[in-house]
Amino acid sequence: MREVSVMPQSNNQASKADVQSTELNKLPVPGQDDTEFSAEEAAEVFQANSSSNESSSSDND
């Protein structure tokens, strides 16, 4: 019968749990980086930009 020796884990290797919990090793979450905004928010920004453009264009006349 052959003797099985269990080698202690060396300190310079990451454990399986460490590897699995590493941020770079995680799968991307679908839609996580999507930038969503409502039509109302878009209208507000558009109106704010157009009013600031009107005031700046009248200054250039």
PyMOL Python script that loads the backbone (N, CA, C, O; Angstrom):
from pymol import cmd

cmd.read_pdbstr("""\
ATOM      1  N   MET A   1       0.834  -1.180   0.000  1.00  0.00           N
ATOM      2  CA  MET A   1       0.000   0.000   0.000  1.00  0.00           C
ATOM      3  C   MET A   1       0.882   1.248   0.000  1.00  0.00           C
ATOM      4  O   MET A   1       1.860   1.337   0.742  1.00  0.00           O
ATOM      5  N   ARG A   2       0.515   2.201  -0.843  1.00  0.00           N
ATOM      6  CA  ARG A   2       1.309   3.410  -1.010  1.00  0.00           C
ATOM      7  C   ARG A   2       0.855   4.487  -0.019  1.00  0.00           C
ATOM      8  O   ARG A   2      -0.342   4.677   0.194  1.00  0.00           O
ATOM      9  N   GLU A   3       1.805   5.176   0.574  1.00  0.00           N
ATOM     10  CA  GLU A   3       1.463   6.226   1.531  1.00  0.00           C
ATOM     11  C   GLU A   3       1.208   7.532   0.784  1.00  0.00           C
ATOM     12  O   GLU A   3       2.007   7.948  -0.056  1.00  0.00           O
ATOM     13  N   VAL A   4       0.099   8.161   1.098  1.00  0.00           N
ATOM     14  CA  VAL A   4      -0.253   9.433   0.456  1.00  0.00           C
ATOM     15  C   VAL A   4       0.138  10.558   1.396  1.00  0.00           C
ATOM     16  O   VAL A   4      -0.317  10.621   2.538  1.00  0.00           O
ATOM     17  N   SER A   5       0.973  11.430   0.908  1.00  0.00           N
ATOM     18  CA  SER A   5       1.367  12.555   1.754  1.00  0.00           C
ATOM     19  C   SER A   5       0.619  13.808   1.303  1.00  0.00           C
ATOM     20  O   SER A   5       0.507  14.099   0.112  1.00  0.00           O
ATOM     21  N   VAL A   6       0.129  14.513   2.262  1.00  0.00           N
ATOM     22  CA  VAL A   6      -0.570  15.766   1.971  1.00  0.00           C
ATOM     23  C   VAL A   6       0.426  16.889   2.182  1.00  0.00           C
ATOM     24  O   VAL A   6       0.924  17.103   3.288  1.00  0.00           O
ATOM     25  N   MET A   7       0.706  17.598   1.107  1.00  0.00           N
ATOM     26  CA  MET A   7       1.664  18.689   1.204  1.00  0.00           C
ATOM     27  C   MET A   7       0.954  19.941   1.703  1.00  0.00           C
ATOM     28  O   MET A   7      -0.132  20.276   1.230  1.00  0.00           O
ATOM     29  N   PRO A   8       1.559  20.617   2.639  1.00  0.00           N
ATOM     30  CA  PRO A   8       0.944  21.870   3.100  1.00  0.00           C
ATOM     31  C   PRO A   8       0.986  22.909   1.979  1.00  0.00           C
ATOM     32  O   PRO A   8       1.918  22.954   1.177  1.00  0.00           O
ATOM     33  N   GLN A   9      -0.043  23.730   1.954  1.00  0.00           N
ATOM     34  CA  GLN A   9      -0.107  24.758   0.910  1.00  0.00           C
ATOM     35  C   GLN A   9       0.980  25.795   1.169  1.00  0.00           C
ATOM     36  O   GLN A   9       1.115  26.314   2.277  1.00  0.00           O
ATOM     37  N   SER A  10       1.744  26.083   0.131  1.00  0.00           N
ATOM     38  CA  SER A  10       2.806  27.061   0.315  1.00  0.00           C
ATOM     39  C   SER A  10       2.199  28.466   0.328  1.00  0.00           C
ATOM     40  O   SER A  10       1.120  28.699  -0.218  1.00  0.00           O
ATOM     41  N   ASN A  11       2.900  29.375   0.950  1.00  0.00           N
ATOM     42  CA  ASN A  11       2.376  30.724   1.138  1.00  0.00           C
ATOM     43  C   ASN A  11       2.393  31.569  -0.129  1.00  0.00           C
ATOM     44  O   ASN A  11       1.742  32.612  -0.182  1.00  0.00           O
ATOM     45  N   ASN A  12       3.124  31.137  -1.146  1.00  0.00           N
ATOM     46  CA  ASN A  12       3.204  31.957  -2.348  1.00  0.00           C
ATOM     47  C   ASN A  12       2.135  31.596  -3.380  1.00  0.00           C
ATOM     48  O   ASN A  12       2.174  32.099  -4.502  1.00  0.00           O
ATOM     49  N   GLN A  13       1.195  30.743  -3.025  1.00  0.00           N
ATOM     50  CA  GLN A  13       0.114  30.390  -3.939  1.00  0.00           C
ATOM     51  C   GLN A  13      -1.220  30.802  -3.334  1.00  0.00           C
ATOM     52  O   GLN A  13      -1.444  30.664  -2.132  1.00  0.00           O
ATOM     53  N   ALA A  14      -2.103  31.314  -4.191  1.00  0.00           N
ATOM     54  CA  ALA A  14      -3.427  31.709  -3.730  1.00  0.00           C
ATOM     55  C   ALA A  14      -4.307  30.477  -3.573  1.00  0.00           C
ATOM     56  O   ALA A  14      -4.190  29.513  -4.331  1.00  0.00           O
ATOM     57  N   SER A  15      -5.172  30.520  -2.601  1.00  0.00           N
ATOM     58  CA  SER A  15      -6.106  29.412  -2.419  1.00  0.00           C
ATOM     59  C   SER A  15      -7.201  29.505  -3.479  1.00  0.00           C
ATOM     60  O   SER A  15      -7.357  30.537  -4.131  1.00  0.00           O
ATOM     61  N   LYS A  16      -7.941  28.441  -3.641  1.00  0.00           N
ATOM     62  CA  LYS A  16      -9.042  28.422  -4.605  1.00  0.00           C
ATOM     63  C   LYS A  16     -10.055  29.516  -4.274  1.00  0.00           C
ATOM     64  O   LYS A  16     -10.559  30.194  -5.170  1.00  0.00           O
ATOM     65  N   ALA A  17     -10.347  29.684  -3.001  1.00  0.00           N
ATOM     66  CA  ALA A  17     -11.301  30.717  -2.579  1.00  0.00           C
ATOM     67  C   ALA A  17     -10.783  32.112  -2.917  1.00  0.00           C
ATOM     68  O   ALA A  17     -11.550  32.980  -3.332  1.00  0.00           O
ATOM     69  N   ASP A  18      -9.477  32.325  -2.739  1.00  0.00           N
ATOM     70  CA  ASP A  18      -8.899  33.625  -3.079  1.00  0.00           C
ATOM     71  C   ASP A  18      -9.037  33.917  -4.565  1.00  0.00           C
ATOM     72  O   ASP A  18      -9.379  35.032  -4.959  1.00  0.00           O
ATOM     73  N   VAL A  19      -8.771  32.918  -5.379  1.00  0.00           N
ATOM     74  CA  VAL A  19      -8.852  33.100  -6.825  1.00  0.00           C
ATOM     75  C   VAL A  19     -10.292  33.362  -7.257  1.00  0.00           C
ATOM     76  O   VAL A  19     -10.548  34.243  -8.078  1.00  0.00           O
ATOM     77  N   GLN A  20     -11.230  32.597  -6.703  1.00  0.00           N
ATOM     78  CA  GLN A  20     -12.623  32.744  -7.111  1.00  0.00           C
ATOM     79  C   GLN A  20     -13.227  34.065  -6.660  1.00  0.00           C
ATOM     80  O   GLN A  20     -14.166  34.558  -7.285  1.00  0.00           O
ATOM     81  N   SER A  21     -12.708  34.641  -5.593  1.00  0.00           N
ATOM     82  CA  SER A  21     -13.275  35.892  -5.100  1.00  0.00           C
ATOM     83  C   SER A  21     -12.535  37.118  -5.624  1.00  0.00           C
ATOM     84  O   SER A  21     -12.875  38.246  -5.268  1.00  0.00           O
ATOM     85  N   THR A  22     -11.528  36.905  -6.468  1.00  0.00           N
ATOM     86  CA  THR A  22     -10.790  38.023  -7.039  1.00  0.00           C
ATOM     87  C   THR A  22     -11.680  38.781  -8.010  1.00  0.00           C
ATOM     88  O   THR A  22     -12.357  38.173  -8.838  1.00  0.00           O
ATOM     89  N   GLU A  23     -11.682  40.105  -7.913  1.00  0.00           N
ATOM     90  CA  GLU A  23     -12.557  40.951  -8.740  1.00  0.00           C
ATOM     91  C   GLU A  23     -12.308  40.720 -10.230  1.00  0.00           C
ATOM     92  O   GLU A  23     -13.254  40.685 -11.017  1.00  0.00           O
ATOM     93  N   LEU A  24     -11.034  40.562 -10.623  1.00  0.00           N
ATOM     94  CA  LEU A  24     -10.712  40.380 -12.038  1.00  0.00           C
ATOM     95  C   LEU A  24     -11.135  39.017 -12.564  1.00  0.00           C
ATOM     96  O   LEU A  24     -11.169  38.813 -13.778  1.00  0.00           O
ATOM     97  N   ASN A  25     -11.456  38.086 -11.686  1.00  0.00           N
ATOM     98  CA  ASN A  25     -11.831  36.743 -12.094  1.00  0.00           C
ATOM     99  C   ASN A  25     -13.344  36.569 -12.187  1.00  0.00           C
ATOM    100  O   ASN A  25     -13.818  35.470 -12.477  1.00  0.00           O
ATOM    101  N   LYS A  26     -14.105  37.627 -11.948  1.00  0.00           N
ATOM    102  CA  LYS A  26     -15.561  37.524 -11.960  1.00  0.00           C
ATOM    103  C   LYS A  26     -16.102  37.808 -13.353  1.00  0.00           C
ATOM    104  O   LYS A  26     -15.541  38.609 -14.101  1.00  0.00           O
ATOM    105  N   LEU A  27     -17.196  37.143 -13.687  1.00  0.00           N
ATOM    106  CA  LEU A  27     -17.845  37.379 -14.969  1.00  0.00           C
ATOM    107  C   LEU A  27     -18.539  38.732 -14.944  1.00  0.00           C
ATOM    108  O   LEU A  27     -19.044  39.149 -13.902  1.00  0.00           O
ATOM    109  N   PRO A  28     -18.570  39.416 -16.069  1.00  0.00           N
ATOM    110  CA  PRO A  28     -19.264  40.705 -16.094  1.00  0.00           C
ATOM    111  C   PRO A  28     -20.765  40.520 -15.926  1.00  0.00           C
ATOM    112  O   PRO A  28     -21.337  39.539 -16.401  1.00  0.00           O
ATOM    113  N   VAL A  29     -21.386  41.456 -15.258  1.00  0.00           N
ATOM    114  CA  VAL A  29     -22.835  41.427 -15.069  1.00  0.00           C
ATOM    115  C   VAL A  29     -23.460  42.115 -16.276  1.00  0.00           C
ATOM    116  O   VAL A  29     -23.139  43.270 -16.558  1.00  0.00           O
ATOM    117  N   PRO A  30     -24.354  41.420 -17.000  1.00  0.00           N
ATOM    118  CA  PRO A  30     -24.967  42.049 -18.175  1.00  0.00           C
ATOM    119  C   PRO A  30     -25.710  43.323 -17.786  1.00  0.00           C
ATOM    120  O   PRO A  30     -26.500  43.335 -16.842  1.00  0.00           O
ATOM    121  N   GLY A  31     -25.442  44.388 -18.526  1.00  0.00           N
ATOM    122  CA  GLY A  31     -26.135  45.647 -18.290  1.00  0.00           C
ATOM    123  C   GLY A  31     -25.562  46.488 -17.174  1.00  0.00           C
ATOM    124  O   GLY A  31     -26.082  47.568 -16.894  1.00  0.00           O
ATOM    125  N   GLN A  32     -24.514  46.031 -16.533  1.00  0.00           N
ATOM    126  CA  GLN A  32     -23.956  46.780 -15.404  1.00  0.00           C
ATOM    127  C   GLN A  32     -23.389  48.126 -15.858  1.00  0.00           C
ATOM    128  O   GLN A  32     -23.493  49.116 -15.134  1.00  0.00           O
ATOM    129  N   ASP A  33     -22.800  48.169 -17.033  1.00  0.00           N
ATOM    130  CA  ASP A  33     -22.186  49.399 -17.513  1.00  0.00           C
ATOM    131  C   ASP A  33     -23.116  50.218 -18.404  1.00  0.00           C
ATOM    132  O   ASP A  33     -22.705  51.237 -18.959  1.00  0.00           O
ATOM    133  N   ASP A  34     -24.363  49.780 -18.543  1.00  0.00           N
ATOM    134  CA  ASP A  34     -25.308  50.531 -19.361  1.00  0.00           C
ATOM    135  C   ASP A  34     -25.644  51.856 -18.681  1.00  0.00           C
ATOM    136  O   ASP A  34     -25.852  51.920 -17.470  1.00  0.00           O
ATOM    137  N   THR A  35     -25.690  52.893 -19.484  1.00  0.00           N
ATOM    138  CA  THR A  35     -26.093  54.193 -18.972  1.00  0.00           C
ATOM    139  C   THR A  35     -27.519  54.433 -19.421  1.00  0.00           C
ATOM    140  O   THR A  35     -27.791  54.634 -20.605  1.00  0.00           O
ATOM    141  N   GLU A  36     -28.414  54.409 -18.469  1.00  0.00           N
ATOM    142  CA  GLU A  36     -29.820  54.597 -18.797  1.00  0.00           C
ATOM    143  C   GLU A  36     -30.316  55.897 -18.183  1.00  0.00           C
ATOM    144  O   GLU A  36     -29.946  56.249 -17.063  1.00  0.00           O
ATOM    145  N   PHE A  37     -31.151  56.600 -18.921  1.00  0.00           N
ATOM    146  CA  PHE A  37     -31.779  57.795 -18.395  1.00  0.00           C
ATOM    147  C   PHE A  37     -33.144  57.938 -19.046  1.00  0.00           C
ATOM    148  O   PHE A  37     -33.385  57.417 -20.135  1.00  0.00           O
ATOM    149  N   SER A  38     -34.022  58.641 -18.374  1.00  0.00           N
ATOM    150  CA  SER A  38     -35.392  58.768 -18.856  1.00  0.00           C
ATOM    151  C   SER A  38     -35.487  59.868 -19.905  1.00  0.00           C
ATOM    152  O   SER A  38     -34.590  60.701 -20.034  1.00  0.00           O
ATOM    153  N   ALA A  39     -36.576  59.857 -20.642  1.00  0.00           N
ATOM    154  CA  ALA A  39     -36.820  60.898 -21.640  1.00  0.00           C
ATOM    155  C   ALA A  39     -36.946  62.255 -20.952  1.00  0.00           C
ATOM    156  O   ALA A  39     -36.540  63.277 -21.505  1.00  0.00           O
ATOM    157  N   GLU A  40     -37.511  62.260 -19.748  1.00  0.00           N
ATOM    158  CA  GLU A  40     -37.652  63.521 -19.011  1.00  0.00           C
ATOM    159  C   GLU A  40     -36.277  64.104 -18.669  1.00  0.00           C
ATOM    160  O   GLU A  40     -36.047  65.305 -18.804  1.00  0.00           O
ATOM    161  N   GLU A  41     -35.372  63.231 -18.223  1.00  0.00           N
ATOM    162  CA  GLU A  41     -34.021  63.701 -17.904  1.00  0.00           C
ATOM    163  C   GLU A  41     -33.321  64.224 -19.152  1.00  0.00           C
ATOM    164  O   GLU A  41     -32.623  65.237 -19.101  1.00  0.00           O
ATOM    165  N   ALA A  42     -33.507  63.540 -20.261  1.00  0.00           N
ATOM    166  CA  ALA A  42     -32.884  63.978 -21.507  1.00  0.00           C
ATOM    167  C   ALA A  42     -33.446  65.330 -21.932  1.00  0.00           C
ATOM    168  O   ALA A  42     -32.700  66.196 -22.387  1.00  0.00           O
ATOM    169  N   ALA A  43     -34.764  65.516 -21.787  1.00  0.00           N
ATOM    170  CA  ALA A  43     -35.389  66.788 -22.159  1.00  0.00           C
ATOM    171  C   ALA A  43     -34.868  67.923 -21.286  1.00  0.00           C
ATOM    172  O   ALA A  43     -34.615  69.021 -21.781  1.00  0.00           O
ATOM    173  N   GLU A  44     -34.708  67.665 -19.991  1.00  0.00           N
ATOM    174  CA  GLU A  44     -34.193  68.702 -19.090  1.00  0.00           C
ATOM    175  C   GLU A  44     -32.779  69.119 -19.489  1.00  0.00           C
ATOM    176  O   GLU A  44     -32.464  70.308 -19.535  1.00  0.00           O
ATOM    177  N   VAL A  45     -31.946  68.146 -19.771  1.00  0.00           N
ATOM    178  CA  VAL A  45     -30.564  68.448 -20.159  1.00  0.00           C
ATOM    179  C   VAL A  45     -30.544  69.186 -21.489  1.00  0.00           C
ATOM    180  O   VAL A  45     -29.787  70.140 -21.667  1.00  0.00           O
ATOM    181  N   PHE A  46     -31.378  68.742 -22.420  1.00  0.00           N
ATOM    182  CA  PHE A  46     -31.432  69.389 -23.729  1.00  0.00           C
ATOM    183  C   PHE A  46     -31.872  70.843 -23.590  1.00  0.00           C
ATOM    184  O   PHE A  46     -31.293  71.734 -24.212  1.00  0.00           O
ATOM    185  N   GLN A  47     -32.896  71.081 -22.775  1.00  0.00           N
ATOM    186  CA  GLN A  47     -33.380  72.452 -22.579  1.00  0.00           C
ATOM    187  C   GLN A  47     -32.326  73.308 -21.891  1.00  0.00           C
ATOM    188  O   GLN A  47     -32.136  74.469 -22.253  1.00  0.00           O
ATOM    189  N   ALA A  48     -31.648  72.750 -20.913  1.00  0.00           N
ATOM    190  CA  ALA A  48     -30.611  73.494 -20.204  1.00  0.00           C
ATOM    191  C   ALA A  48     -29.466  73.844 -21.150  1.00  0.00           C
ATOM    192  O   ALA A  48     -28.930  74.951 -21.095  1.00  0.00           O
ATOM    193  N   ASN A  49     -29.096  72.916 -22.007  1.00  0.00           N
ATOM    194  CA  ASN A  49     -28.007  73.172 -22.951  1.00  0.00           C
ATOM    195  C   ASN A  49     -28.421  74.166 -24.020  1.00  0.00           C
ATOM    196  O   ASN A  49     -27.630  75.030 -24.400  1.00  0.00           O
ATOM    197  N   SER A  50     -29.646  74.060 -24.511  1.00  0.00           N
ATOM    198  CA  SER A  50     -30.077  74.978 -25.563  1.00  0.00           C
ATOM    199  C   SER A  50     -30.220  76.390 -25.015  1.00  0.00           C
ATOM    200  O   SER A  50     -29.923  77.350 -25.725  1.00  0.00           O
ATOM    201  N   SER A  51     -30.667  76.544 -23.767  1.00  0.00           N
ATOM    202  CA  SER A  51     -30.788  77.885 -23.197  1.00  0.00           C
ATOM    203  C   SER A  51     -29.407  78.480 -22.939  1.00  0.00           C
ATOM    204  O   SER A  51     -29.224  79.685 -23.111  1.00  0.00           O
ATOM    205  N   SER A  52     -28.447  77.679 -22.538  1.00  0.00           N
ATOM    206  CA  SER A  52     -27.100  78.205 -22.325  1.00  0.00           C
ATOM    207  C   SER A  52     -26.436  78.522 -23.662  1.00  0.00           C
ATOM    208  O   SER A  52     -25.630  79.449 -23.743  1.00  0.00           O
ATOM    209  N   ASN A  53     -26.760  77.772 -24.702  1.00  0.00           N
ATOM    210  CA  ASN A  53     -26.225  78.068 -26.029  1.00  0.00           C
ATOM    211  C   ASN A  53     -26.811  79.358 -26.579  1.00  0.00           C
ATOM    212  O   ASN A  53     -26.109  80.125 -27.238  1.00  0.00           O
ATOM    213  N   GLU A  54     -28.099  79.610 -26.314  1.00  0.00           N
ATOM    214  CA  GLU A  54     -28.725  80.844 -26.788  1.00  0.00           C
ATOM    215  C   GLU A  54     -28.086  82.052 -26.128  1.00  0.00           C
ATOM    216  O   GLU A  54     -27.831  83.054 -26.796  1.00  0.00           O
ATOM    217  N   SER A  55     -27.824  81.980 -24.840  1.00  0.00           N
ATOM    218  CA  SER A  55     -27.237  83.119 -24.140  1.00  0.00           C
ATOM    219  C   SER A  55     -25.795  83.337 -24.589  1.00  0.00           C
ATOM    220  O   SER A  55     -25.346  84.480 -24.677  1.00  0.00           O
ATOM    221  N   SER A  56     -25.077  82.279 -24.869  1.00  0.00           N
ATOM    222  CA  SER A  56     -23.697  82.450 -25.306  1.00  0.00           C
ATOM    223  C   SER A  56     -23.635  82.924 -26.748  1.00  0.00           C
ATOM    224  O   SER A  56     -22.704  83.642 -27.113  1.00  0.00           O
ATOM    225  N   SER A  57     -24.601  82.543 -27.580  1.00  0.00           N
ATOM    226  CA  SER A  57     -24.585  83.000 -28.971  1.00  0.00           C
ATOM    227  C   SER A  57     -24.996  84.458 -29.062  1.00  0.00           C
ATOM    228  O   SER A  57     -24.536  85.165 -29.959  1.00  0.00           O
ATOM    229  N   SER A  58     -25.857  84.934 -28.152  1.00  0.00           N
ATOM    230  CA  SER A  58     -26.239  86.345 -28.173  1.00  0.00           C
ATOM    231  C   SER A  58     -25.077  87.211 -27.696  1.00  0.00           C
ATOM    232  O   SER A  58     -24.979  88.377 -28.078  1.00  0.00           O
ATOM    233  N   ASP A  59     -24.198  86.656 -26.870  1.00  0.00           N
ATOM    234  CA  ASP A  59     -23.028  87.398 -26.425  1.00  0.00           C
ATOM    235  C   ASP A  59     -22.040  87.596 -27.570  1.00  0.00           C
ATOM    236  O   ASP A  59     -21.286  88.569 -27.584  1.00  0.00           O
ATOM    237  N   ASN A  60     -22.045  86.674 -28.525  1.00  0.00           N
ATOM    238  CA  ASN A  60     -21.095  86.738 -29.629  1.00  0.00           C
ATOM    239  C   ASN A  60     -21.548  87.660 -30.741  1.00  0.00           C
ATOM    240  O   ASN A  60     -20.760  87.956 -31.640  1.00  0.00           O
ATOM    241  N   ASP A  61     -22.787  88.126 -30.716  1.00  0.00           N
ATOM    242  CA  ASP A  61     -23.303  88.988 -31.796  1.00  0.00           C
ATOM    243  C   ASP A  61     -22.759  90.373 -31.749  1.00  0.00           C
ATOM    244  O   ASP A  61     -23.105  91.201 -32.592  1.00  0.00           O
TER     245      ASP A  61
END
""", "prot")
cmd.dss("prot")
cmd.show_as("cartoon", "prot")
cmd.util.cbc("prot")
cmd.orient("prot")
